[in-house]
């Protein structure tokens, strides 16, 4: 499995969780790493992404509460989630976009986050 997430679980509203995602070393020329989520009964949506240069982008619903970061080698991405709300309940997927030898997208299998009210 080229992309593996971890860190999901059950948390009370107002609590925190930190998700991690490791991309296989065989994936080269990573351009962006990010997190998407699929809430129950809804479409998958972007949560946050980070570029190789460290630029970040967040959905409006998580700005100020979630922080995305990458480690120095660049194959691990984290999502620190604070002040969690029941609306944050979803399966969270890690996404990696690489460009060598050809542009390709990699997805993890997802990690479930449940926020209890």
Rosetta blueprint (number, residue, H / E / L):
1 X L
2 X L
3 X E
4 X E
5 X E
6 X E
7 X L
8 X L
9 X E
10 X E
11 X E
12 X E
13 X L
14 X L
15 X L
16 X L
17 X E
18 X E
19 X E
20 X E
21 X E
22 X E
23 X E
24 X L
25 X L
26 X L
27 X L
28 X E
29 X E
30 X E
31 X E
32 X E
33 X E
34 X E
35 X E
36 X E
37 X E
38 X E
39 X L
40 X L
41 X L
42 X L
43 X L
44 X E
45 X E
46 X E
47 X E
48 X E
49 X E
50 X E
51 X E
52 X L
53 X L
54 X L
55 X L
56 X E
57 X E
58 X E
59 X L
60 X L
61 X L
62 X L
63 X L
64 X L
65 X L
66 X E
67 X E
68 X E
69 X E
70 X E
71 X L
72 X L
73 X L
74 X L
75 X L
76 X E
77 X E
78 X E
79 X E
80 X E
81 X E
82 X L
83 X L
84 X L
85 X L
86 X H
87 X H
88 X H
89 X L
90 X E
91 X E
92 X E
93 X E
94 X E
95 X E
96 X E
97 X E
98 X E
99 X E
100 X E
101 X L
102 X L
103 X L
104 X E
105 X E
106 X E
107 X E
108 X L
109 X L
110 X L
111 X E
112 X E
113 X E
114 X E
115 X E
116 X E
117 X L
